[in-house]
Amino acid sequence: MAIAAVRTFRGGTLERYDALLARLGFEPGGPGPPGGLFSWVAATDDGLLVTGVWQSKRAFEQFATEFGSFAAEVGVREPPRITFHEVHSYLTPG
């Protein structure tokens, strides 16, 4: 079952997020990690909101391990608050 992983990074910045994407070898608008269906990120009043839709919670957890190991390298010190939601349906690019 597909899941949405909603991560809130208090104090996060778009610049750090972009640096982390580059460190992981991803480009905005390009393909994502294995098991990821799509994601989006937005700045909030107190940090970042990162939402990813994944094929499964396990796929997210495998990626989150890699993501976390590089996060400190780009200055992300505080772990995000994560909530999970079962995805009823989603649409892909037409």
N, C-alpha and C positions, 0 to 999 in steps of 0.2 A: 504494500500500500504506500502511495506517495505521502510524504509528510512535508510540512513547512517548518523550517527552523528559523525562528525570529530572534536575532541577536541584537541586544542593545549595548553599545559601548559608550559608557559615560566618559566624557572627555576625549573621545575619539575624533579624529579629523579626516577629512577627505584626502588630504595629502598623505597621511600615514596609510590610509586604506589603499590608495593608488600605489604607494611604494611597496606595500605587501603584495598586491596583485603582481607587480613587476617581479618581485623576488620569487614568487611562485610560478612565474613564466606565463601569466595570463595577460590578456589585453582587453580593455573595456570593449564590449560588443563582440568579443571573440568567443571561441568555445570554452566551456568550463571544465571542471574536474570530472572524472568518471563517477557516474551515479547522480550527478547534478543535472536537473532538468532546466532550471533557469534561476537567476537571482537578480536582486536589485538592491541598491544602497541609496540612502538619503541622509543628509545632515539634519540634525534635530537641534532644539534649543540648547541641549546639554551634551551633544556628542553625535553618534551615528546610529542609524537603524539599518541593519543588514538582514534581508529576508531571502532565504533560499528555498526552492522547492526541489526535493530529492526523491529518488526512486524508493528509498527506504531510510529508516532511522540509522541503520547500520552503515549505509553509504555515507551519510552525513558524519557519523562518528569517526569513520576512517579518515575522511578529509579533515575533520576538526583537529585531529592529532597533528597532522602536518601543518595546518594553518597556525595552530598554537605555538609550534616550535619556531616559526619564523616571526610571529607577532612581536616578540620582545626585541628582535633585531631592528625593527623599524619604530620602536618607541612605544608600543602598546604594552602597558604594564598591568592594567587591571583586567581581569577576565570579564567577558560579557555576561549579561543576564540572558539566559536562553529559555524560550518557551517553544513547545512543539504543538503542532496542530495536524490532525489527519486531514488530508486534502480530498475533498469530495470529487472535484474535477478541476481541470486546468486547460488552457488553450495554448497552442504553439504558434509561431509565426505562420502567416497565411501564404 
